[in-house]
Amino acid sequence: MHVTVHPPDQQVATELHAIEHRRQRALVDADLDALDEIFDDTLVYTHAHGLTHTKTQLLEFTAARRPYLGITRGELHMRLVSEVAVVTGPLTNLLRTPDGGERTLAGLATQILYHHDRGGWRFISFQMTPFSEQK
């Protein structure tokens, strides 16, 4: 079998941008129903500080802490391998701290999604690597 890696066509790129925007909005709004729909049951979600959540853990964490106050993305680089999309690009999170304050965390995020057989894209992996000072 020959597999190719290629950029998405305009329709798929639009779908991937839309699902990413939906992820952002759902995390900020703590919309657990939307998150349940767009995250696959096998999700592995690795936060910038290394904490890794399953889908269930991430939903519980989001409901309890409501940590996301705002999320912005830079230009996204998208690649497709069959029905799998790999999306990378800069990410800035405005976060609520446990003591009620706020902090900003910026880095590079890598997301892996697949096209669900019932239609639409589902996230199966997310990892953010924070930017650090270059020495």
OpenMM code with the backbone's topology and positions (N, CA, C; nanometers):
from openmm import Vec3, app, unit

residues = "MET HIS VAL THR VAL HIS PRO PRO ASP GLN GLN VAL ALA THR GLU LEU HIS ALA ILE GLU HIS ARG ARG GLN ARG ALA LEU VAL ASP ALA ASP LEU ASP ALA LEU ASP GLU ILE PHE ASP ASP THR LEU VAL TYR THR HIS ALA HIS GLY LEU THR HIS THR LYS THR GLN LEU LEU GLU PHE THR ALA ALA ARG ARG PRO TYR LEU GLY ILE THR ARG GLY GLU LEU HIS MET ARG LEU VAL SER GLU VAL ALA VAL VAL THR GLY PRO LEU THR ASN LEU LEU ARG THR PRO ASP GLY GLY GLU ARG THR LEU ALA GLY LEU ALA THR GLN ILE LEU TYR HIS HIS ASP ARG GLY GLY TRP ARG PHE ILE SER PHE GLN MET THR PRO PHE SER GLU GLN LYS".split()
positions = [
    Vec3(0.0847, -0.1175, 0.0000),
    Vec3(0.0000, 0.0000, 0.0000),
    Vec3(0.0892, 0.1237, 0.0000),
    Vec3(0.0560, 0.2172, -0.0863),
    Vec3(0.1299, 0.3421, -0.0953),
    Vec3(0.0505, 0.4527, -0.0244),
    Vec3(0.1119, 0.5160, 0.0723),
    Vec3(0.0469, 0.6220, 0.1488),
    Vec3(0.1159, 0.7537, 0.1161),
    Vec3(0.0369, 0.8572, 0.0942),
    Vec3(0.0944, 0.9885, 0.0681),
    Vec3(0.0533, 1.0854, 0.1779),
    Vec3(0.1409, 1.1787, 0.2031),
    Vec3(0.1138, 1.2888, 0.2956),
    Vec3(0.0963, 1.4124, 0.2089),
    Vec3(-0.0141, 1.4824, 0.2278),
    Vec3(-0.0420, 1.5971, 0.1416),
    Vec3(-0.1244, 1.7006, 0.2180),
    Vec3(-0.1236, 1.8246, 0.1699),
    Vec3(-0.2073, 1.9262, 0.2337),
    Vec3(-0.3541, 1.9008, 0.2006),
    Vec3(-0.4438, 1.9466, 0.2873),
    Vec3(-0.5867, 1.9275, 0.2606),
    Vec3(-0.6343, 2.0200, 0.1493),
    Vec3(-0.7431, 1.9795, 0.0843),
    Vec3(-0.8061, 2.0717, -0.0096),
    Vec3(-0.8794, 2.1795, 0.0708),
    Vec3(-0.9345, 2.2777, 0.0030),
    Vec3(-0.9966, 2.3926, 0.0714),
    Vec3(-1.1116, 2.3502, 0.1618),
    Vec3(-1.1936, 2.2556, 0.1176),
    Vec3(-1.3073, 2.2115, 0.1993),
    Vec3(-1.2602, 2.1478, 0.3295),
    Vec3(-1.1618, 2.0582, 0.3217),
    Vec3(-1.1124, 1.9919, 0.4420),
    Vec3(-1.0410, 2.0915, 0.5326),
    Vec3(-0.9640, 2.1839, 0.4751),
    Vec3(-0.8980, 2.2866, 0.5567),
    Vec3(-1.0017, 2.3695, 0.6325),
    Vec3(-1.1108, 2.4025, 0.5664),
    Vec3(-1.2183, 2.4784, 0.6310),
    Vec3(-1.2796, 2.3969, 0.7451),
    Vec3(-1.3004, 2.2670, 0.7221),
    Vec3(-1.3549, 2.1799, 0.8272),
    Vec3(-1.2603, 2.1714, 0.9470),
    Vec3(-1.1305, 2.1603, 0.9207),
    Vec3(-1.0327, 2.1495, 1.0299),
    Vec3(-1.0236, 2.2803, 1.1084),
    Vec3(-1.0284, 2.3935, 1.0394),
    Vec3(-1.0308, 2.5226, 1.1099),
    Vec3(-1.1564, 2.5328, 1.1967),
    Vec3(-1.2692, 2.4869, 1.1433),
    Vec3(-1.3956, 2.4966, 1.2169),
    Vec3(-1.3931, 2.4092, 1.3423),
    Vec3(-1.3413, 2.2872, 1.3322),
    Vec3(-1.3398, 2.1990, 1.4494),
    Vec3(-1.2408, 2.2512, 1.5535),
    Vec3(-1.1314, 2.3119, 1.5089),
    Vec3(-1.0373, 2.3719, 1.6044),
    Vec3(-1.1018, 2.4915, 1.6745),
    Vec3(-1.1733, 2.5733, 1.5993),
    Vec3(-1.2436, 2.6864, 1.6612),
    Vec3(-1.3486, 2.6350, 1.7607),
    Vec3(-1.4155, 2.5271, 1.7261),
    Vec3(-1.5155, 2.4692, 1.8166),
    Vec3(-1.4500, 2.4174, 1.9449),
    Vec3(-1.3314, 2.3555, 1.9306),
    Vec3(-1.2567, 2.3077, 2.0483),
    Vec3(-1.2236, 2.4242, 2.1404),
    Vec3(-1.1732, 2.5321, 2.0826),
    Vec3(-1.1370, 2.6496, 2.1617),
    Vec3(-1.2582, 2.7034, 2.2375),
    Vec3(-1.3675, 2.7240, 2.1648),
    Vec3(-1.4884, 2.7803, 2.2256),
    Vec3(-1.5417, 2.6882, 2.3359),
    Vec3(-1.5407, 2.5578, 2.3104),
    Vec3(-1.5937, 2.4623, 2.4087),
    Vec3(-1.5080, 2.4594, 2.5348),
    Vec3(-1.3765, 2.4706, 2.5209),
    Vec3(-1.2906, 2.4740, 2.6396),
    Vec3(-1.3128, 2.6020, 2.7197),
    Vec3(-1.3219, 2.7148, 2.6525),
    Vec3(-1.3442, 2.8422, 2.7226),
    Vec3(-1.4808, 2.8429, 2.7905),
    Vec3(-1.5827, 2.7911, 2.7212),
    Vec3(-1.7185, 2.7898, 2.7760),
    Vec3(-1.7451, 2.6717, 2.8691),
    Vec3(-1.6476, 2.5800, 2.8816),
    Vec3(-1.6658, 2.4551, 2.9555),
    Vec3(-1.7907, 2.3822, 2.9061),
    Vec3(-1.8058, 2.3775, 2.7734),
    Vec3(-1.9183, 2.3101, 2.7093),
    Vec3(-1.8842, 2.1611, 2.6985),
    Vec3(-1.9192, 2.0861, 2.8014),
    Vec3(-1.8816, 1.9453, 2.8091),
    Vec3(-1.9482, 1.8602, 2.7022),
    Vec3(-2.0688, 1.8964, 2.6606),
    Vec3(-2.1353, 1.8209, 2.5546),
    Vec3(-2.0592, 1.8364, 2.4227),
    Vec3(-2.0177, 1.9558, 2.3905),
    Vec3(-1.9409, 1.9775, 2.2671),
    Vec3(-1.8070, 1.9061, 2.2739),
    Vec3(-1.7395, 1.9144, 2.3887),
    Vec3(-1.6105, 1.8460, 2.4032),
    Vec3(-1.6279, 1.6946, 2.3908),
    Vec3(-1.7336, 1.6410, 2.4497),
    Vec3(-1.7600, 1.4982, 2.4400),
    Vec3(-1.7789, 1.4556, 2.2944),
    Vec3(-1.8406, 1.5416, 2.2166),
    Vec3(-1.8665, 1.5103, 2.0756),
    Vec3(-1.7407, 1.5181, 1.9893),
    Vec3(-1.6551, 1.6152, 2.0132),
    Vec3(-1.5402, 1.6349, 1.9234),
    Vec3(-1.4149, 1.5598, 1.9665),
    Vec3(-1.4106, 1.5125, 2.0919),
    Vec3(-1.2967, 1.4342, 2.1392),
    Vec3(-1.3310, 1.2857, 2.1294),
    Vec3(-1.2438, 1.2103, 2.0651),
    Vec3(-1.2617, 1.0664, 2.0574),
    Vec3(-1.2456, 1.0062, 2.1968),
    Vec3(-1.3075, 0.8920, 2.2199),
    Vec3(-1.2971, 0.8256, 2.3500),
    Vec3(-1.1539, 0.7841, 2.3821),
    Vec3(-1.0688, 0.7717, 2.2816),
    Vec3(-0.9288, 0.7325, 2.3023),
    Vec3(-0.8351, 0.8521, 2.3172),
    Vec3(-0.8895, 0.9716, 2.3326),
    Vec3(-0.8089, 1.0943, 2.3384),
    Vec3(-0.6945, 1.0851, 2.4389),
    Vec3(-0.5786, 1.1354, 2.3958),
    Vec3(-0.4640, 1.1591, 2.4844),
    Vec3(-0.4356, 1.3084, 2.4735),
    Vec3(-0.4532, 1.3820, 2.5828),
    Vec3(-0.4423, 1.5278, 2.5846),
    Vec3(-0.3296, 1.5656, 2.6798),
    Vec3(-0.2170, 1.6080, 2.6242),
    Vec3(-0.1007, 1.6414, 2.7046),
    Vec3(-0.0871, 1.7929, 2.7137),
    Vec3(-0.0991, 1.8436, 2.8344),
    Vec3(-0.0882, 1.9870, 2.8599),
    Vec3(0.0584, 2.0303, 2.8534),
    Vec3(0.0806, 2.1599, 2.8467),
    Vec3(0.2153, 2.2156, 2.8312),
    Vec3(0.3091, 2.1760, 2.9448),
    Vec3(0.2567, 2.1587, 3.0636),
    Vec3(0.3413, 2.1239, 3.1780),
    Vec3(0.3621, 1.9731, 3.1908),
    Vec3(0.3074, 1.8956, 3.0964),
    Vec3(0.3316, 1.7517, 3.0939),
    Vec3(0.2192, 1.6665, 3.1487),
    Vec3(0.1241, 1.7262, 3.2188),
    Vec3(0.0101, 1.6498, 3.2692),
    Vec3(-0.0678, 1.5941, 3.1501),
    Vec3(-0.0961, 1.4657, 3.1537),
    Vec3(-0.1684, 1.4009, 3.0448),
    Vec3(-0.3028, 1.3521, 3.0953),
    Vec3(-0.4068, 1.3843, 3.0183),
    Vec3(-0.5429, 1.3442, 3.0521),
    Vec3(-0.6014, 1.2521, 2.9467),
    Vec3(-0.6853, 1.1614, 2.9904),
    Vec3(-0.7745, 1.0899, 2.9002),
    Vec3(-0.8916, 1.1842, 2.8709),
    Vec3(-0.9800, 1.1428, 2.7852),
    Vec3(-1.0983, 1.2241, 2.7571),
    Vec3(-1.1793, 1.2477, 2.8844),
    Vec3(-1.2065, 1.1426, 2.9579),
    Vec3(-1.2855, 1.1550, 3.0803),
    Vec3(-1.2180, 1.2486, 3.1798),
    Vec3(-1.0882, 1.2329, 3.1977),
    Vec3(-1.0154, 1.3198, 3.2907),
    Vec3(-1.0176, 1.4646, 3.2457),
    Vec3(-1.0033, 1.4881, 3.1150),
    Vec3(-1.0044, 1.6253, 3.0646),
    Vec3(-1.1411, 1.6899, 3.0850),
    Vec3(-1.2464, 1.6150, 3.0607),
    Vec3(-1.3805, 1.6704, 3.0825),
    Vec3(-1.4016, 1.7033, 3.2303),
    Vec3(-1.3583, 1.6154, 3.3196),
    Vec3(-1.3717, 1.6409, 3.4633),
    Vec3(-1.2885, 1.7625, 3.5049),
    Vec3(-1.1661, 1.7707, 3.4547),
    Vec3(-1.0763, 1.8824, 3.4843),
    Vec3(-1.1373, 2.0142, 3.4364),
    Vec3(-1.1904, 2.0138, 3.3150),
    Vec3(-1.2506, 2.1348, 3.2582),
    Vec3(-1.3734, 2.1775, 3.3377),
    Vec3(-1.4560, 2.0815, 3.3766),
    Vec3(-1.5762, 2.1139, 3.4544),
    Vec3(-1.5400, 2.1693, 3.5913),
    Vec3(-1.4422, 2.1094, 3.6570),
    Vec3(-1.4060, 2.1482, 3.7934),
    Vec3(-1.3279, 2.2793, 3.7982),
    Vec3(-1.2328, 2.2963, 3.7077),
    Vec3(-1.1419, 2.4116, 3.7143),
    Vec3(-1.1778, 2.5265, 3.6222),
    Vec3(-1.2460, 2.4970, 3.5100),
    Vec3(-1.2726, 2.5996, 3.4084),
    Vec3(-1.1463, 2.6832, 3.3834),
    Vec3(-1.0369, 2.6158, 3.3457),
    Vec3(-0.9083, 2.6843, 3.3391),
    Vec3(-0.8903, 2.7781, 3.2198),
    Vec3(-0.9675, 2.7613, 3.1141),
    Vec3(-0.9431, 2.8376, 2.9908),
    Vec3(-1.0280, 2.9642, 2.9865),
    Vec3(-0.9598, 3.0777, 2.9838),
    Vec3(-1.0277, 3.2065, 2.9711),
    Vec3(-1.0272, 3.2556, 2.8269),
    Vec3(-0.9280, 3.2149, 2.7502),
    Vec3(-0.9175, 3.2528, 2.6096),
    Vec3(-0.8133, 3.1670, 2.5407),
    Vec3(-0.8346, 3.1409, 2.4132),
    Vec3(-0.7415, 3.0605, 2.3339),
    Vec3(-0.7296, 3.1262, 2.1975),
    Vec3(-0.6070, 3.1490, 2.1533),
    Vec3(-0.5851, 3.2012, 2.0187),
    Vec3(-0.4822, 3.1142, 1.9474),
    Vec3(-0.4963, 3.1061, 1.8175),
    Vec3(-0.4059, 3.0271, 1.7348),
    Vec3(-0.3421, 3.1169, 1.6300),
    Vec3(-0.2213, 3.0792, 1.5915),
    Vec3(-0.1564, 3.1415, 1.4778),
    Vec3(-0.1864, 3.0587, 1.3544),
    Vec3(-0.1039, 3.0741, 1.2525),
    Vec3(-0.1225, 2.9997, 1.1284),
    Vec3(-0.1051, 2.8496, 1.1533),
    Vec3(-0.1970, 2.7722, 1.1003),
    Vec3(-0.1947, 2.6278, 1.1196),
    Vec3(-0.1368, 2.5588, 0.9965),
    Vec3(-0.0484, 2.4630, 1.0211),
    Vec3(0.0083, 2.3795, 0.9152),
    Vec3(-0.0666, 2.2468, 0.9199),
    Vec3(-0.1328, 2.2112, 0.8100),
    Vec3(-0.2177, 2.0923, 0.8069),
    Vec3(-0.1643, 1.9924, 0.7053),
    Vec3(-0.1618, 1.8654, 0.7475),
    Vec3(-0.1228, 1.7561, 0.6586),
    Vec3(-0.2216, 1.6426, 0.6756),
    Vec3(-0.2498, 1.5758, 0.5653),
    Vec3(-0.3408, 1.4613, 0.5678),
    Vec3(-0.2668, 1.3344, 0.5294),
    Vec3(-0.3021, 1.2267, 0.5977),
    Vec3(-0.2598, 1.0922, 0.5629),
    Vec3(-0.3885, 1.0108, 0.5635),
    Vec3(-0.4426, 0.9852, 0.4469),
    Vec3(-0.5704, 0.9159, 0.4346),
    Vec3(-0.6778, 0.9950, 0.5108),
    Vec3(-0.7398, 0.9341, 0.6114),
    Vec3(-0.8466, 0.9992, 0.6886),
    Vec3(-0.7959, 1.0592, 0.8191),
    Vec3(-0.6640, 1.0811, 0.8290),
    Vec3(-0.6020, 1.1363, 0.9491),
    Vec3(-0.5412, 1.2716, 0.9161),
    Vec3(-0.5633, 1.3683, 1.0038),
    Vec3(-0.5059, 1.5019, 0.9872),
    Vec3(-0.4097, 1.5301, 1.1015),
    Vec3(-0.2951, 1.5868, 1.0670),
    Vec3(-0.1985, 1.6340, 1.1657),
    Vec3(-0.1942, 1.7856, 1.1508),
    Vec3(-0.2258, 1.8549, 1.2592),
    Vec3(-0.2339, 2.0008, 1.2577),
    Vec3(-0.1342, 2.0544, 1.3597),
    Vec3(-0.0463, 2.1433, 1.3160),
    Vec3(0.0509, 2.2050, 1.4063),
    Vec3(0.0452, 2.3557, 1.3895),
    Vec3(0.0786, 2.4263, 1.4966),
    Vec3(0.0838, 2.5707, 1.4893),
    Vec3(0.0878, 2.6332, 1.6269),
    Vec3(0.1189, 2.7620, 1.6292),
    Vec3(0.1285, 2.8326, 1.7571),
    Vec3(-0.0064, 2.8421, 1.8278),
    Vec3(0.0029, 2.8436, 1.9596),
    Vec3(-0.1159, 2.8472, 2.0451),
    Vec3(-0.0850, 2.9346, 2.1656),
    Vec3(-0.1774, 3.0213, 2.1998),
    Vec3(-0.1651, 3.1017, 2.3213),
    Vec3(-0.2910, 3.0817, 2.4042),
    Vec3(-0.2717, 3.0397, 2.5277),
    Vec3(-0.3823, 3.0189, 2.6215),
    Vec3(-0.3789, 3.1265, 2.7291),
    Vec3(-0.4918, 3.1870, 2.7551),
    Vec3(-0.5101, 3.2699, 2.8735),
    Vec3(-0.5784, 3.1790, 2.9741),
    Vec3(-0.5104, 3.1558, 3.0860),
    Vec3(-0.5546, 3.0547, 3.1821),
    Vec3(-0.5901, 3.1150, 3.3174),
    Vec3(-0.6875, 3.0538, 3.3824),
    Vec3(-0.7223, 3.0873, 3.5201),
    Vec3(-0.6324, 3.0028, 3.6096),
    Vec3(-0.5661, 3.0653, 3.7035),
    Vec3(-0.4803, 2.9916, 3.7957),
    Vec3(-0.5649, 2.9405, 3.9130),
    Vec3(-0.5169, 2.8371, 3.9825),
    Vec3(-0.5950, 2.7828, 4.0950),
    Vec3(-0.6261, 2.8863, 4.2033),
    Vec3(-0.5419, 2.9904, 4.2163),
    Vec3(-0.5662, 3.0927, 4.3185),
    Vec3(-0.6564, 3.2055, 4.2688),
    Vec3(-0.7131, 3.1914, 4.1476),
    Vec3(-0.8052, 3.2914, 4.0952),
    Vec3(-0.7400, 3.3968, 4.0074),
    Vec3(-0.6101, 3.3891, 3.9884),
    Vec3(-0.5415, 3.4825, 3.9012),
    Vec3(-0.5465, 3.4361, 3.7558),
    Vec3(-0.4658, 3.5023, 3.6745),
    Vec3(-0.4578, 3.4678, 3.5336),
    Vec3(-0.3119, 3.4571, 3.4922),
    Vec3(-0.2858, 3.3762, 3.3907),
    Vec3(-0.1533, 3.3694, 3.3311),
    Vec3(-0.1687, 3.3344, 3.1841),
    Vec3(-0.0688, 3.3730, 3.1065),
    Vec3(-0.0670, 3.3435, 2.9638),
    Vec3(0.0416, 3.2412, 2.9371),
    Vec3(0.0082, 3.1429, 2.8560),
    Vec3(0.1023, 3.0380, 2.8196),
    Vec3(0.0999, 3.0231, 2.6680),
    Vec3(0.2165, 3.0370, 2.6055),
    Vec3(0.2256, 3.0271, 2.4602),
    Vec3(0.3198, 2.9137, 2.4226),
    Vec3(0.2895, 2.8499, 2.3121),
    Vec3(0.3730, 2.7408, 2.2650),
    Vec3(0.3275, 2.6925, 2.1295),
    Vec3(0.3730, 2.5737, 2.0958),
    Vec3(0.3373, 2.5092, 1.9706),
    Vec3(0.2531, 2.3864, 2.0029),
    Vec3(0.1400, 2.3736, 1.9367),
    Vec3(0.0516, 2.2599, 1.9601),
    Vec3(0.0504, 2.1684, 1.8388),
    Vec3(0.0474, 2.0395, 1.8664),
    Vec3(0.0292, 1.9376, 1.7635),
    Vec3(-0.0980, 1.8611, 1.7961),
    Vec3(-0.1849, 1.8520, 1.6972),
    Vec3(-0.3128, 1.7832, 1.7145),
    Vec3(-0.3266, 1.6774, 1.6057),
    Vec3(-0.3827, 1.5647, 1.6428),
    Vec3(-0.4110, 1.4594, 1.5463),
    Vec3(-0.5610, 1.4326, 1.5522),
    Vec3(-0.6221, 1.4330, 1.4349),
    Vec3(-0.7653, 1.4105, 1.4225),
    Vec3(-0.7892, 1.3029, 1.3181),
    Vec3(-0.9039, 1.2385, 1.3249),
    Vec3(-0.9434, 1.1468, 1.2183),
    Vec3(-1.0842, 1.1823, 1.1743),
    Vec3(-1.1133, 1.1466, 1.0496),
    Vec3(-1.2475, 1.1723, 0.9969),
    Vec3(-1.3369, 1.0571, 1.0389),
    Vec3(-1.4326, 1.0881, 1.1228),
    Vec3(-1.5222, 0.9885, 1.1825),
    Vec3(-1.6151, 0.9322, 1.0754),
    Vec3(-1.6439, 0.8035, 1.0818),
    Vec3(-1.7283, 0.7400, 0.9803),
    Vec3(-1.8717, 0.7918, 0.9807),
    Vec3(-1.9136, 0.8559, 1.0869),
    Vec3(-2.0469, 0.9183, 1.0901),
    Vec3(-2.0409, 1.0647, 1.0514),
    Vec3(-1.9250, 1.1069, 1.0011),
    Vec3(-1.9093, 1.2448, 0.9560),
    Vec3(-1.8408, 1.3303, 1.0601),
    Vec3(-1.7642, 1.4235, 1.0148),
    Vec3(-1.6956, 1.5162, 1.1033),
    Vec3(-1.5617, 1.4640, 1.1508),
    Vec3(-1.4862, 1.5533, 1.2096),
    Vec3(-1.3521, 1.5234, 1.2591),
    Vec3(-1.3559, 1.5054, 1.4090),
    Vec3(-1.2697, 1.4171, 1.4604),
    Vec3(-1.2578, 1.3921, 1.6048),
    Vec3(-1.1105, 1.3999, 1.6428),
    Vec3(-1.0840, 1.4644, 1.7548),
    Vec3(-0.9478, 1.4734, 1.8069),
    Vec3(-0.9104, 1.3437, 1.8765),
    Vec3(-0.7912, 1.2911, 1.8451),
    Vec3(-0.7424, 1.1733, 1.9170),
    Vec3(-0.6155, 1.2042, 1.9964),
    Vec3(-0.5492, 1.3151, 1.9627),
    Vec3(-0.4275, 1.3503, 2.0360),
    Vec3(-0.4066, 1.5014, 2.0309),
    Vec3(-0.3582, 1.5540, 2.1425),
    Vec3(-0.3235, 1.6956, 2.1533),
    Vec3(-0.1999, 1.7045, 2.2407),
    Vec3(-0.1037, 1.7839, 2.1974),
    Vec3(0.0144, 1.8085, 2.2809),
    Vec3(0.0612, 1.9507, 2.2578),
    Vec3(0.0818, 2.0224, 2.3662),
    Vec3(0.1373, 2.1575, 2.3587),
    Vec3(0.2771, 2.1577, 2.4188),
    Vec3(0.3691, 2.2189, 2.3470),
    Vec3(0.5051, 2.2382, 2.3961),
    Vec3(0.5251, 2.3881, 2.4135),
    Vec3(0.5494, 2.4342, 2.5359),
    Vec3(0.5633, 2.5786, 2.5571),
    Vec3(0.6914, 2.6319, 2.4928),
    Vec3(0.6835, 2.7562, 2.4483),
    Vec3(0.8023, 2.8231, 2.3986),
    Vec3(0.8942, 2.8483, 2.5180),
    Vec3(1.0241, 2.8391, 2.4971),
    Vec3(1.1197, 2.8688, 2.6024),
    Vec3(1.2245, 2.9636, 2.5470),
    Vec3(1.3009, 3.0212, 2.6374),
    Vec3(1.4072, 3.1121, 2.5951),
    Vec3(1.5157, 3.0347, 2.5220),
    Vec3(1.5625, 3.0919, 2.4120),
    Vec3(1.6734, 3.0341, 2.3387),
    Vec3(1.8041, 3.0812, 2.4018),
    Vec3(1.8963, 2.9911, 2.4260),
    Vec3(2.0247, 3.0283, 2.4863),
    Vec3(2.1351, 3.0151, 2.3858),
] * unit.nanometer
topology = app.Topology()
chain = topology.addChain("A")
for resn in residues:
    res = topology.addResidue(resn, chain)
    for name in ("N", "CA", "C"):
        topology.addAtom(name, app.Element.getBySymbol(name[0]), res)
